[in-house]
Amino acid sequence: MTTEPPSPWILRPIRPADDTATAETIRSVMTEHGCTGAGFAIHDDEVACMSRHYASADARYYVVEHDGHVLGGAGFARLAGTTPEQATCELRKMYFRPAARGRNLGHALLALLLDEMRAAGYRRCYLETTTWMQAAQHLYRQHGFAELSCSEGATGHHGCDKFYARAL
């Protein structure tokens, strides 16, 4: 009897074919965490077509794939409301479906993105989250993010109540 080796978990740049699965993941996880009202990223126009919104030289979005299915992702782009000279990006839309959690994929993806941010010329990374996303906050602190007292930029995500940043 021959058994197939387990399928690997793949971190790769988003492709247009991933847009539907990525949008479904973002909407599902945000709903799971009660982030559905006004002021949350679930309502951002980019959610429907992530590959197009992260196609510039100063932005990236990576997906987590397993067995041909997109089960998570995260990306970055310049923080809205800042200038290129400020060299501040925002970690954006880092969400994982339950099957992808607890596998250190968040650590791997965040480390990859921090390297990509530096390569894109950013010197600082900012992010927003919520009080009830405890696992996410723990991950961010483990990667050197410090909590801020207030929001920055012009993200429009007034539903978020936790803000973090770190030097790159």
TORDRENDO-109374 format. One record per atom (N, C-alpha, C): atom name; residue in one letter; x, y, z. Coordinates in pm, 1 decimal, padded with zeros to 6 digits. Layout:
BEGIN
<rec "CA","a",<X,Y,Z>>
...
***
This chain:
BEGIN
<rec "N","m",<00084.3,-00117.3,00000.0>>
<rec "CA","m",<00000.0,00000.0,00000.0>>
<rec "C","m",<00089.3,00124.2,00000.0>>
<rec "N","t",<00059.0,00217.4,-00088.1>>
<rec "CA","t",<00133.9,00341.9,-00098.2>>
<rec "C","t",<00048.6,00455.1,-00042.5>>
<rec "N","t",<00110.9,00535.8,00038.6>>
<rec "CA","t",<00038.7,00652.2,00090.3>>
<rec "C","t",<00102.7,00777.8,00035.4>>
<rec "N","e",<00021.0,00872.5,00011.0>>
<rec "CA","e",<00067.9,01001.6,-00038.3>>
<rec "C","e",<00125.5,01082.5,00077.5>>
<rec "N","p",<00235.3,01154.1,00053.6>>
<rec "CA","p",<00284.3,01242.3,00160.1>>
<rec "C","p",<00183.7,01352.6,00184.5>>
<rec "N","p",<00182.3,01406.6,00306.2>>
<rec "CA","p",<00088.0,01515.2,00333.0>>
<rec "C","p",<00114.7,01634.6,00242.6>>
<rec "N","s",<00009.2,01700.5,00203.4>>
<rec "CA","s",<00022.7,01819.3,00118.8>>
<rec "C","s",<00087.2,01931.5,00198.1>>
<rec "N","p",<00177.4,02004.9,00133.8>>
<rec "CA","p",<00240.5,02116.8,00204.7>>
<rec "C","p",<00147.7,02237.8,00213.8>>
<rec "N","w",<00176.0,02320.6,00310.4>>
<rec "CA","w",<00111.8,02450.9,00321.0>>
<rec "C","w",<00199.7,02545.9,00241.6>>
<rec "N","i",<00141.1,02622.0,00153.4>>
<rec "CA","i",<00215.3,02708.2,00062.2>>
<rec "C","i",<00181.7,02853.9,00090.6>>
<rec "N","l",<00284.8,02937.0,00101.9>>
<rec "CA","l",<00268.8,03082.6,00111.2>>
<rec "C","l",<00313.6,03137.0,-00024.0>>
<rec "N","r",<00224.3,03206.6,-00091.0>>
<rec "CA","r",<00257.4,03257.1,-00224.2>>
<rec "C","r",<00182.2,03386.3,-00252.8>>
<rec "N","p",<00234.2,03464.6,-00349.2>>
<rec "CA","p",<00163.3,03587.3,-00386.6>>
<rec "C","p",<00022.8,03555.9,-00439.1>>
<rec "N","i",<-00068.3,03645.0,-00411.0>>
<rec "CA","i",<-00206.5,03629.2,-00457.3>>
<rec "C","i",<-00211.5,03637.2,-00609.4>>
<rec "N","r",<-00307.5,03563.1,-00666.7>>
<rec "CA","r",<-00334.1,03566.3,-00810.6>>
<rec "C","r",<-00481.4,03601.8,-00829.7>>
<rec "N","p",<-00518.3,03653.2,-00947.6>>
<rec "CA","p",<-00659.8,03686.2,-00969.6>>
<rec "C","p",<-00754.7,03569.4,-00940.8>>
<rec "N","a",<-00713.3,03448.7,-00967.9>>
<rec "CA","a",<-00798.6,03331.8,-00942.6>>
<rec "C","a",<-00826.7,03311.2,-00793.3>>
<rec "N","d",<-00748.2,03376.7,-00706.7>>
<rec "CA","d",<-00764.7,03364.1,-00561.4>>
<rec "C","d",<-00863.4,03464.7,-00503.2>>
<rec "N","d",<-00906.7,03560.9,-00581.7>>
<rec "CA","d",<-00986.0,03671.7,-00528.0>>
<rec "C","d",<-01113.6,03627.0,-00456.5>>
<rec "N","t",<-01187.4,03536.2,-00515.0>>
<rec "CA","t",<-01313.2,03493.1,-00452.8>>
<rec "C","t",<-01287.3,03423.7,-00320.1>>
<rec "N","a",<-01193.1,03328.7,-00317.8>>
<rec "CA","a",<-01162.5,03255.6,-00194.0>>
<rec "C","a",<-01105.4,03348.7,-00087.7>>
<rec "N","t",<-01025.2,03445.4,-00128.3>>
<rec "CA","t",<-00967.6,03539.7,-00033.2>>
<rec "C","t",<-01077.4,03626.9,00027.7>>
<rec "N","a",<-01166.7,03676.5,-00055.1>>
<rec "CA","a",<-01279.0,03758.0,-00005.3>>
<rec "C","a",<-01366.4,03676.6,00089.6>>
<rec "N","e",<-01393.0,03551.0,00054.9>>
<rec "CA","e",<-01474.4,03465.1,00142.1>>
<rec "C","e",<-01405.1,03441.4,00275.6>>
<rec "N","t",<-01273.7,03424.2,00273.4>>
<rec "CA","t",<-01197.9,03404.6,00397.4>>
<rec "C","t",<-01205.8,03529.7,00484.2>>
<rec "N","i",<-01180.4,03643.9,00426.2>>
<rec "CA","i",<-01184.9,03770.0,00501.3>>
<rec "C","i",<-01323.8,03789.3,00562.0>>
<rec "N","r",<-01426.1,03771.8,00483.4>>
<rec "CA","r",<-01562.9,03792.6,00532.5>>
<rec "C","r",<-01600.6,03691.1,00640.3>>
<rec "N","s",<-01560.3,03567.2,00622.0>>
<rec "CA","s",<-01592.3,03462.1,00719.3>>
<rec "C","s",<-01523.8,03486.4,00853.5>>
<rec "N","v",<-01395.0,03514.6,00849.4>>
<rec "CA","v",<-01320.2,03533.7,00974.3>>
<rec "C","v",<-01364.7,03661.2,01044.8>>
<rec "N","m",<-01387.0,03767.4,00970.9>>
<rec "CA","m",<-01432.5,03890.9,01033.7>>
<rec "C","m",<-01569.6,03872.3,01097.8>>
<rec "N","t",<-01656.1,03799.0,01031.9>>
<rec "CA","t",<-01788.0,03770.1,01088.4>>
<rec "C","t",<-01774.0,03684.9,01213.4>>
<rec "N","e",<-01687.7,03585.5,01209.3>>
<rec "CA","e",<-01661.7,03499.9,01325.5>>
<rec "C","e",<-01621.3,03581.9,01447.2>>
<rec "N","h",<-01547.3,03688.7,01424.2>>
<rec "CA","h",<-01497.5,03772.7,01533.6>>
<rec "C","h",<-01585.2,03895.6,01560.1>>
<rec "N","g",<-01701.8,03900.3,01499.0>>
<rec "CA","g",<-01794.8,04009.4,01526.6>>
<rec "C","g",<-01756.3,04142.6,01464.8>>
<rec "N","c",<-01673.8,04139.2,01362.1>>
<rec "CA","c",<-01625.6,04262.6,01297.9>>
<rec "C","c",<-01702.5,04288.0,01168.6>>
<rec "N","t",<-01832.4,04311.0,01182.4>>
<rec "CA","t",<-01916.6,04325.2,01063.7>>
<rec "C","t",<-01979.5,04462.8,01047.1>>
<rec "N","g",<-01975.6,04543.3,01148.6>>
<rec "CA","g",<-02039.3,04674.4,01141.2>>
<rec "C","g",<-01956.0,04775.6,01065.3>>
<rec "N","a",<-02005.3,04897.3,01065.9>>
<rec "CA","a",<-01933.1,05007.4,01002.4>>
<rec "C","a",<-01796.9,05023.6,01069.0>>
<rec "N","g",<-01698.4,05061.0,00990.3>>
<rec "CA","g",<-01565.9,05086.8,01044.8>>
<rec "C","g",<-01474.2,04966.3,01047.9>>
<rec "N","f",<-01515.3,04857.2,00983.0>>
<rec "CA","f",<-01430.3,04737.7,00975.8>>
<rec "C","f",<-01391.2,04709.6,00831.5>>
<rec "N","a",<-01276.3,04644.7,00814.4>>
<rec "CA","a",<-01219.7,04617.7,00682.0>>
<rec "C","a",<-01306.3,04528.1,00594.9>>
<rec "N","i",<-01401.3,04458.8,00652.9>>
<rec "CA","i",<-01490.8,04372.5,00576.0>>
<rec "C","i",<-01563.3,04452.1,00467.7>>
<rec "N","h",<-01578.5,04583.3,00487.4>>
<rec "CA","h",<-01650.1,04668.4,00392.9>>
<rec "C","h",<-01558.4,04739.8,00293.0>>
<rec "N","d",<-01427.8,04718.8,00301.9>>
<rec "CA","d",<-01335.2,04783.8,00208.8>>
<rec "C","d",<-01359.8,04735.2,00066.2>>
<rec "N","d",<-01356.5,04825.9,-00028.8>>
<rec "CA","d",<-01376.5,04790.8,-00169.7>>
<rec "C","d",<-01277.2,04685.1,-00217.3>>
<rec "N","e",<-01155.6,04690.0,-00166.6>>
<rec "CA","e",<-01051.2,04598.9,-00213.7>>
<rec "C","e",<-01080.2,04452.1,-00183.5>>
<rec "N","v",<-01164.5,04423.3,-00086.0>>
<rec "CA","v",<-01189.8,04284.2,-00046.1>>
<rec "C","v",<-01236.4,04200.2,-00165.1>>
<rec "N","a",<-01315.1,04255.5,-00253.8>>
<rec "CA","a",<-01368.3,04180.3,-00367.8>>
<rec "C","a",<-01263.3,04148.0,-00473.1>>
<rec "N","c",<-01154.2,04222.1,-00475.7>>
<rec "CA","c",<-01053.3,04202.3,-00580.8>>
<rec "C","c",<-00913.9,04232.1,-00525.7>>
<rec "N","m",<-00873.9,04152.2,-00429.9>>
<rec "CA","m",<-00747.2,04177.4,-00361.1>>
<rec "C","m",<-00626.9,04176.0,-00455.2>>
<rec "N","s",<-00624.0,04088.0,-00552.4>>
<rec "CA","s",<-00506.6,04078.9,-00640.4>>
<rec "C","s",<-00481.2,04210.4,-00713.5>>
<rec "N","r",<-00584.8,04277.9,-00754.8>>
<rec "CA","r",<-00569.4,04404.9,-00826.1>>
<rec "C","r",<-00520.6,04516.1,-00733.1>>
<rec "N","h",<-00566.5,04517.0,-00610.0>>
<rec "CA","h",<-00531.9,04623.6,-00516.5>>
<rec "C","h",<-00391.3,04609.1,-00457.4>>
<rec "N","y",<-00330.4,04494.0,-00475.5>>
<rec "CA","y",<-00195.7,04471.4,-00421.1>>
<rec "C","y",<-00095.9,04442.4,-00532.1>>
<rec "N","a",<-00120.4,04496.5,-00650.0>>
<rec "CA","a",<-00035.9,04469.9,-00766.2>>
<rec "C","a",<00074.1,04573.0,-00786.4>>
<rec "N","s",<00081.7,04677.0,-00703.7>>
<rec "CA","s",<00183.5,04780.9,-00722.9>>
<rec "C","s",<00316.8,04739.2,-00659.6>>
<rec "N","a",<00420.5,04811.5,-00693.8>>
<rec "CA","a",<00554.7,04779.0,-00644.9>>
<rec "C","a",<00569.7,04797.5,-00494.5>>
<rec "N","d",<00484.0,04878.4,-00432.8>>
<rec "CA","d",<00497.4,04904.7,-00288.8>>
<rec "C","d",<00390.1,04834.8,-00205.7>>
<rec "N","a",<00327.7,04732.1,-00263.1>>
<rec "CA","a",<00224.0,04656.7,-00192.0>>
<rec "C","a",<00237.1,04508.8,-00226.3>>
<rec "N","r",<00198.5,04424.0,-00133.8>>
<rec "CA","r",<00199.7,04279.0,-00156.2>>
<rec "C","r",<00082.1,04217.5,-00080.4>>
<rec "N","y",<00032.6,04107.8,-00132.6>>
<rec "CA","y",<-00062.5,04025.3,-00058.3>>
<rec "C","y",<-00027.5,03880.3,-00088.5>>
<rec "N","y",<-00012.8,03802.8,00018.1>>
<rec "CA","y",<00019.0,03660.8,00006.7>>
<rec "C","y",<-00097.5,03579.4,00059.2>>
<rec "N","v",<-00118.8,03465.0,-00003.3>>
<rec "CA","v",<-00220.5,03372.8,00044.4>>
<rec "C","v",<-00154.0,03249.3,00103.1>>
<rec "N","v",<-00230.6,03182.2,00187.9>>
<rec "CA","v",<-00191.2,03053.1,00243.8>>
<rec "C","v",<-00276.9,02949.6,00172.8>>
<rec "N","e",<-00210.0,02857.3,00105.1>>
<rec "CA","e",<-00280.8,02756.6,00027.1>>
<rec "C","e",<-00249.8,02617.2,00081.9>>
<rec "N","h",<-00350.7,02531.3,00081.8>>
<rec "CA","h",<-00333.5,02391.4,00121.1>>
<rec "C","h",<-00430.6,02306.4,00039.8>>
<rec "N","d",<-00378.9,02202.9,-00022.2>>
<rec "CA","d",<-00461.6,02114.9,-00105.7>>
<rec "C","d",<-00540.3,02193.5,-00210.7>>
<rec "N","g",<-00478.9,02297.6,-00265.4>>
<rec "CA","g",<-00543.1,02375.8,-00369.8>>
<rec "C","g",<-00646.5,02476.5,-00321.5>>
<rec "N","h",<-00658.9,02493.1,-00189.9>>
<rec "CA","h",<-00757.6,02585.5,-00134.6>>
<rec "C","h",<-00687.9,02699.7,-00060.7>>
<rec "N","v",<-00735.1,02820.4,-00082.3>>
<rec "CA","v",<-00685.6,02936.9,-00009.0>>
<rec "C","v",<-00754.6,02938.4,00126.4>>
<rec "N","l",<-00672.2,02933.8,00233.6>>
<rec "CA","l",<-00725.8,02927.5,00369.3>>
<rec "C","l",<-00679.8,03043.7,00457.1>>
<rec "N","g",<-00617.9,03142.5,00395.9>>
<rec "CA","g",<-00574.2,03258.1,00472.0>>
<rec "C","g",<-00491.1,03350.6,00386.5>>
<rec "N","g",<-00445.4,03458.6,00450.0>>
<rec "CA","g",<-00360.7,03551.9,00378.8>>
<rec "C","g",<-00335.0,03677.1,00458.6>>
<rec "N","a",<-00246.7,03759.4,00405.3>>
<rec "CA","a",<-00213.5,03889.4,00464.5>>
<rec "C","a",<-00133.8,03968.9,00363.2>>
<rec "N","g",<-00134.3,04100.1,00382.8>>
<rec "CA","g",<-00059.8,04185.0,00291.8>>
<rec "C","g",<-00022.5,04316.8,00355.0>>
<rec "N","f",<00032.3,04404.1,00272.8>>
<rec "CA","f",<00067.7,04538.3,00318.7>>
<rec "C","f",<00064.2,04634.4,00201.4>>
<rec "N","a",<00046.8,04760.1,00236.0>>
<rec "CA","a",<00053.3,04871.4,00140.7>>
<rec "C","a",<00081.2,04996.7,00222.8>>
<rec "N","r",<00112.7,05104.2,00153.0>>
<rec "CA","r",<00138.3,05230.0,00223.5>>
<rec "C","r",<00017.2,05266.9,00308.1>>
<rec "N","l",<00043.3,05311.5,00428.8>>
<rec "CA","l",<-00063.1,05352.0,00520.2>>
<rec "C","l",<-00136.8,05471.3,00461.0>>
<rec "N","a",<-00266.9,05456.7,00439.8>>
<rec "CA","a",<-00349.4,05565.3,00387.0>>
<rec "C","a",<-00334.2,05688.8,00474.2>>
<rec "N","g",<-00321.0,05803.6,00409.3>>
<rec "CA","g",<-00306.6,05928.8,00482.1>>
<rec "C","g",<-00162.3,05965.0,00513.4>>
<rec "N","t",<-00067.5,05884.9,00464.7>>
<rec "CA","t",<00074.7,05915.9,00484.4>>
<rec "C","t",<00140.3,05938.6,00349.3>>
<rec "N","t",<00255.7,05998.6,00352.6>>
<rec "CA","t",<00330.2,06025.2,00230.1>>
<rec "C","t",<00435.1,05916.7,00208.2>>
<rec "N","p",<00480.7,05900.0,00084.7>>
<rec "CA","p",<00587.3,05803.3,00059.9>>
<rec "C","p",<00713.4,05831.9,00142.7>>
<rec "N","e",<00739.5,05958.7,00168.7>>
<rec "CA","e",<00858.1,05995.8,00247.1>>
<rec "C","e",<00850.0,05945.7,00391.4>>
<rec "N","q",<00731.2,05928.8,00441.6>>
<rec "CA","q",<00715.7,05877.0,00578.0>>
<rec "C","q",<00748.5,05728.0,00586.0>>
<rec "N","a",<00746.2,05660.4,00472.0>>
<rec "CA","a",<00785.9,05520.0,00459.9>>
<rec "C","a",<00718.1,05429.6,00562.4>>
<rec "N","t",<00587.0,05451.9,00582.2>>
<rec "CA","t",<00509.3,05369.7,00675.1>>
<rec "C","t",<00407.4,05287.7,00597.3>>
<rec "N","c",<00413.7,05158.0,00617.1>>
<rec "CA","c",<00313.6,05071.2,00555.2>>
<rec "C","c",<00218.4,05021.0,00662.6>>
<rec "N","e",<00110.2,04961.8,00616.5>>
<rec "CA","e",<00011.5,04903.5,00706.2>>
<rec "C","e",<00002.0,04754.8,00677.0>>
<rec "N","l",<00011.4,04672.9,00780.4>>
<rec "CA","l",<-00017.7,04530.7,00767.2>>
<rec "C","l",<-00168.3,04519.8,00750.9>>
<rec "N","r",<-00212.1,04451.0,00646.3>>
<rec "CA","r",<-00354.8,04451.0,00613.5>>
<rec "C","r",<-00412.0,04310.6,00598.7>>
<rec "N","k",<-00531.3,04297.2,00647.9>>
<rec "CA","k",<-00616.7,04181.6,00623.2>>
<rec "C","k",<-00544.2,04048.4,00643.0>>
<rec "N","m",<-00492.9,04030.2,00765.2>>
<rec "CA","m",<-00429.8,03903.7,00802.4>>
<rec "C","m",<-00533.2,03816.2,00870.8>>
<rec "N","y",<-00583.7,03719.4,00796.8>>
<rec "CA","y",<-00689.8,03631.9,00846.8>>
<rec "C","y",<-00664.2,03488.8,00803.6>>
<rec "N","f",<-00699.1,03394.8,00892.8>>
<rec "CA","f",<-00683.6,03252.4,00864.7>>
<rec "C","f",<-00812.3,03178.6,00899.3>>
<rec "N","r",<-00852.2,03088.7,00813.9>>
<rec "CA","r",<-00965.2,03001.2,00845.0>>
<rec "C","r",<-00921.1,02904.4,00954.9>>
<rec "N","p",<-01014.0,02846.1,01029.5>>
<rec "CA","p",<-00977.7,02757.2,01139.9>>
<rec "C","p",<-00879.5,02645.7,01103.0>>
<rec "N","a",<-00890.3,02588.5,00984.6>>
<rec "CA","a",<-00800.5,02478.6,00944.7>>
<rec "C","a",<-00655.0,02522.3,00933.8>>
<rec "N","a",<-00631.1,02652.0,00917.6>>
<rec "CA","a",<-00494.4,02702.9,00903.3>>
<rec "C","a",<-00436.8,02755.7,01034.4>>
<rec "N","r",<-00515.7,02758.3,01137.9>>
<rec "CA","r",<-00469.3,02813.2,01265.8>>
<rec "C","r",<-00390.9,02709.8,01345.6>>
<rec "N","g",<-00300.4,02759.0,01430.2>>
<rec "CA","g",<-00224.5,02671.0,01518.1>>
<rec "C","g",<-00114.9,02593.9,01448.1>>
<rec "N","r",<-00073.3,02636.0,01331.5>>
<rec "CA","r",<00028.6,02567.0,01252.3>>
<rec "C","r",<00153.0,02653.2,01229.9>>
<rec "N","n",<00163.1,02763.4,01302.5>>
<rec "CA","n",<00273.3,02859.4,01288.7>>
<rec "C","n",<00274.6,02930.2,01153.5>>
<rec "N","l",<00165.3,02924.1,01081.2>>
<rec "CA","l",<00156.8,02992.8,00952.5>>
<rec "C","l",<00153.9,03143.7,00970.2>>
<rec "N","g",<00093.7,03191.2,01077.6>>
<rec "CA","g",<00092.8,03334.3,01105.5>>
<rec "C","g",<00233.7,03386.7,01125.1>>
<rec "N","h",<00314.8,03311.6,01199.4>>
<rec "CA","h",<00454.7,03351.3,01220.0>>
<rec "C","h",<00530.1,03353.5,01087.5>>
<rec "N","a",<00513.3,03247.0,01009.0>>
<rec "CA","a",<00584.7,03238.0,00882.0>>
<rec "C","a",<00543.1,03349.0,00786.1>>
<rec "N","l",<00413.7,03372.3,00776.9>>
<rec "CA","l",<00365.2,03474.9,00685.1>>
<rec "C","l",<00406.1,03614.3,00730.9>>
<rec "N","l",<00398.0,03640.7,00859.8>>
<rec "CA","l",<00436.3,03772.9,00909.4>>
<rec "C","l",<00585.5,03797.3,00888.1>>
<rec "N","a",<00669.4,03697.8,00912.8>>
<rec "CA","a",<00813.9,03713.2,00889.9>>
<rec "C","a",<00841.9,03741.8,00742.3>>
<rec "N","l",<00774.5,03670.4,00653.9>>
<rec "CA","l",<00790.2,03693.9,00510.6>>
<rec "C","l",<00748.9,03836.3,00474.8>>
<rec "N","l",<00635.3,03880.1,00526.2>>
<rec "CA","l",<00587.0,04014.8,00494.7>>
<rec "C","l",<00678.1,04123.6,00549.6>>
<rec "N","l",<00733.1,04104.4,00668.3>>
<rec "CA","l",<00825.9,04204.4,00723.4>>
<rec "C","l",<00948.2,04219.5,00632.6>>
<rec "N","d",<00998.6,04109.0,00580.8>>
<rec "CA","d",<01110.2,04115.4,00485.4>>
<rec "C","d",<01068.3,04185.8,00356.8>>
<rec "N","e",<00949.2,04156.4,00308.3>>
<rec "CA","e",<00898.5,04219.5,00185.9>>
<rec "C","e",<00876.7,04370.2,00206.2>>
<rec "N","m",<00832.2,04408.1,00325.1>>
<rec "CA","m",<00812.6,04550.1,00355.9>>
<rec "C","m",<00946.2,04624.8,00345.9>>
<rec "N","r",<01048.6,04565.8,00404.8>>
<rec "CA","r",<01182.5,04627.2,00397.9>>
<rec "C","r",<01228.8,04637.6,00253.2>>
<rec "N","a",<01209.6,04530.7,00177.2>>
<rec "CA","a",<01251.1,04529.7,00037.1>>
<rec "C","a",<01176.0,04635.2,-00044.4>>
<rec "N","a",<01054.6,04666.3,-00005.0>>
<rec "CA","a",<00975.1,04768.8,-00073.9>>
<rec "C","a",<01011.9,04910.3,-00030.0>>
<rec "N","g",<01104.0,04922.2,00065.6>>
<rec "CA","g",<01152.1,05053.3,00108.0>>
<rec "C","g",<01085.0,05111.9,00230.3>>
<rec "N","y",<00998.9,05036.7,00294.6>>
<rec "CA","y",<00933.7,05087.6,00415.4>>
<rec "C","y",<01028.9,05079.7,00534.8>>
<rec "N","r",<01013.4,05174.7,00626.9>>
<rec "CA","r",<01095.5,05177.0,00748.7>>
<rec "C","r",<01012.5,05153.5,00875.2>>
<rec "N","r",<00880.4,05149.0,00859.1>>
<rec "CA","r",<00792.0,05133.3,00975.1>>
<rec "C","r",<00664.4,05063.7,00929.7>>
<rec "N","c",<00609.4,04980.6,01018.2>>
<rec "CA","c",<00483.8,04910.9,00989.6>>
<rec "C","c",<00382.9,04939.9,01100.6>>
<rec "N","y",<00261.7,04969.1,01061.4>>
<rec "CA","y",<00149.4,04999.8,01149.9>>
<rec "C","y",<00040.7,04895.6,01124.4>>
<rec "N","l",<-00040.7,04866.9,01225.6>>
<rec "CA","l",<-00154.7,04778.2,01206.5>>
<rec "C","l",<-00265.4,04811.4,01304.0>>
<rec "N","e",<-00386.4,04767.6,01268.3>>
<rec "CA","e",<-00504.5,04785.9,01352.2>>
<rec "C","e",<-00570.2,04650.4,01373.6>>
<rec "N","t",<-00625.0,04631.7,01492.9>>
<rec "CA","t",<-00697.2,04509.1,01524.5>>
<rec "C","t",<-00802.8,04541.7,01630.0>>
<rec "N","t",<-00856.0,04439.7,01693.1>>
<rec "CA","t",<-00958.7,04460.0,01795.0>>
<rec "C","t",<-00919.8,04391.0,01925.2>>
<rec "N","t",<-00977.4,04437.0,02032.0>>
<rec "CA","t",<-00952.0,04381.5,02164.7>>
<rec "C","t",<-00974.8,04231.1,02167.3>>
<rec "N","w",<-01079.3,04185.4,02100.2>>
<rec "CA","w",<-01115.1,04044.1,02109.9>>
<rec "C","w",<-01031.8,03953.6,02019.5>>
<rec "N","m",<-00943.3,04006.5,01938.4>>
<rec "CA","m",<-00853.2,03922.5,01857.1>>
<rec "C","m",<-00722.8,03902.3,01934.3>>
<rec "N","q",<-00732.6,03826.8,02042.3>>
<rec "CA","q",<-00619.8,03806.4,02133.6>>
<rec "C","q",<-00504.0,03732.1,02068.8>>
<rec "N","a",<-00531.4,03628.1,01992.1>>
<rec "CA","a",<-00423.8,03551.0,01928.6>>
<rec "C","a",<-00345.3,03639.3,01831.6>>
<rec "N","a",<-00415.0,03724.8,01758.9>>
<rec "CA","a",<-00347.7,03815.6,01666.3>>
<rec "C","a",<-00257.0,03911.9,01742.3>>
<rec "N","q",<-00306.7,03968.2,01850.3>>
<rec "CA","q",<-00224.7,04060.6,01929.4>>
<rec "C","q",<-00100.3,03991.8,01983.5>>
<rec "N","h",<-00115.0,03868.0,02028.1>>
<rec "CA","h",<-00000.8,03792.3,02078.8>>
<rec "C","h",<00104.0,03773.6,01967.7>>
<rec "N","l",<00058.5,03737.6,01849.1>>
<rec "CA","l",<00148.6,03721.4,01734.6>>
<rec "C","l",<00222.6,03851.5,01705.2>>
<rec "N","y",<00151.3,03961.7,01702.1>>
<rec "CA","y",<00213.8,04089.9,01670.1>>
<rec "C","y",<00319.7,04127.0,01773.8>>
<rec "N","r",<00288.1,04107.4,01900.7>>
<rec "CA","r",<00386.7,04137.9,02005.8>>
<rec "C","r",<00510.5,04048.3,01992.5>>
<rec "N","q",<00490.7,03923.2,01958.5>>
<rec "CA","q",<00603.7,03831.8,01940.1>>
<rec "C","q",<00695.3,03876.5,01826.8>>
<rec "N","h",<00641.1,03950.8,01732.7>>
<rec "CA","h",<00720.0,03998.2,01619.2>>
<rec "C","h",<00763.5,04143.9,01635.5>>
<rec "N","g",<00764.2,04191.3,01758.3>>
<rec "CA","g",<00821.7,04322.1,01786.2>>
<rec "C","g",<00729.6,04441.2,01774.5>>
<rec "N","f",<00601.6,04420.6,01756.9>>
<rec "CA","f",<00508.0,04532.0,01750.7>>
<rec "C","f",<00476.7,04580.1,01892.0>>
<rec "N","a",<00469.1,04710.2,01907.3>>
<rec "CA","a",<00434.1,04771.8,02035.5>>
<rec "C","a",<00298.5,04839.7,02021.3>>
<rec "N","e",<00219.1,04830.5,02127.4>>
<rec "CA","e",<00085.9,04890.7,02124.2>>
<rec "C","e",<00096.1,05042.7,02128.0>>
<rec "N","l",<00011.5,05107.0,02049.6>>
<rec "CA","l",<00003.3,05252.5,02044.4>>
<rec "C","l",<-00122.3,05297.9,02118.6>>
<rec "N","s",<-00125.4,05423.7,02158.4>>
<rec "CA","s",<-00240.9,05475.4,02232.5>>
<rec "C","s",<-00355.0,05520.7,02142.4>>
<rec "N","c",<-00326.5,05540.9,02013.0>>
<rec "CA","c",<-00431.8,05586.4,01922.5>>
<rec "C","c",<-00400.6,05542.2,01779.7>>
<rec "N","s",<-00500.0,05557.4,01694.1>>
<rec "CA","s",<-00484.2,05517.4,01553.9>>
<rec "C","s",<-00399.2,05618.5,01477.7>>
<rec "N","e",<-00351.7,05574.1,01363.7>>
<rec "CA","e",<-00273.8,05659.3,01273.6>>
<rec "C","e",<-00331.7,05647.8,01133.4>>
<rec "N","g",<-00291.9,05739.0,01047.1>>
<rec "CA","g",<-00333.4,05731.8,00908.2>>
<rec "C","g",<-00480.9,05761.7,00889.7>>
<rec "N","a",<-00530.8,05717.5,00775.1>>
<rec "CA","a",<-00670.4,05742.6,00738.8>>
<rec "C","a",<-00731.4,05615.1,00682.7>>
<rec "N","t",<-00730.5,05508.9,00762.1>>
<rec "CA","t",<-00779.0,05379.7,00714.8>>
<rec "C","t",<-00930.7,05372.3,00707.4>>
<rec "N","g",<-01000.0,05451.5,00788.3>>
<rec "CA","g",<-01144.8,05443.7,00794.5>>
<rec "C","g",<-01196.0,05329.6,00880.3>>
<rec "N","h",<-01105.3,05261.2,00949.1>>
<rec "CA","h",<-01143.0,05145.6,01031.1>>
<rec "C","h",<-01166.1,05186.6,01176.1>>
<rec "N","h",<-01263.7,05271.8,01197.6>>
<rec "CA","h",<-01291.1,05320.8,01332.7>>
<rec "C","h",<-01351.3,05212.9,01423.3>>
<rec "N","g",<-01382.2,05096.5,01368.6>>
<rec "CA","g",<-01428.6,04985.0,01450.3>>
<rec "C","g",<-01315.2,04917.9,01526.3>>
<rec "N","c",<-01193.0,04938.8,01481.8>>
<rec "CA","c",<-01076.3,04881.1,01549.8>>
<rec "C","c",<-01043.6,04963.3,01673.9>>
<rec "N","d",<-00997.7,04894.1,01778.0>>
<rec "CA","d",<-00965.6,04965.1,01902.2>>
<rec "C","d",<-00826.2,04932.5,01956.7>>
<rec "N","k",<-00746.4,04861.0,01879.9>>
<rec "CA","k",<-00608.4,04829.3,01917.9>>
<rec "C","k",<-00518.5,04865.1,01800.2>>
<rec "N","f",<-00407.0,04931.0,01831.5>>
<rec "CA","f",<-00316.9,04982.2,01728.2>>
<rec "C","f",<-00174.2,04946.8,01765.6>>
<rec "N","y",<-00097.6,04902.1,01668.7>>
<rec "CA","y",<00039.5,04859.0,01692.6>>
<rec "C","y",<00129.9,04911.6,01583.6>>
<rec "N","a",<00259.3,04922.8,01614.1>>
<rec "CA","a",<00358.2,04960.9,01513.0>>
<rec "C","a",<00494.6,04905.8,01553.1>>
<rec "N","r",<00582.1,04899.8,01455.5>>
<rec "CA","r",<00720.7,04860.8,01479.9>>
<rec "C","r",<00808.8,04916.5,01370.3>>
<rec "N","a",<00934.3,04939.0,01405.6>>
<rec "CA","a",<01033.1,04980.2,01306.8>>
<rec "C","a",<01070.0,04857.6,01222.7>>
<rec "N","l",<01108.5,04885.0,01100.6>>
<rec "CA","l",<01151.3,04775.6,01013.1>>
<rec "C","l",<01302.7,04780.6,00996.1>>
***
